[in-house]
């Protein structure tokens, strides 16, 4: 997989996970609860605080969309006209 496709794929994952977290914040935090102790603690906090989880999710979605748009502008600015 080339670098451009990998960036596109990762941005879509970021957006998709953000959407799932908006809809079911507790479920999404629980799904990511494996890993080092500090990470598990953070996911436990997010699971107990759905509003915080939704804020993080919104940030993920915005960041993913921004990343896609900025990559498109770098790749072919003349093709957007």
BELLIN-V480079 format. One line per field, one symbol per residue. phi: phi as a letter, one per 40 degrees, with the letter a starting at -180 (. if undefined). A space follows every 50 residues. Layout:
phi=???
This chain:
phi=.ccccccccccccccccccccccbcccccccbcchcdcccccccccccbc cccccccccdcccccccccccccccaccccc
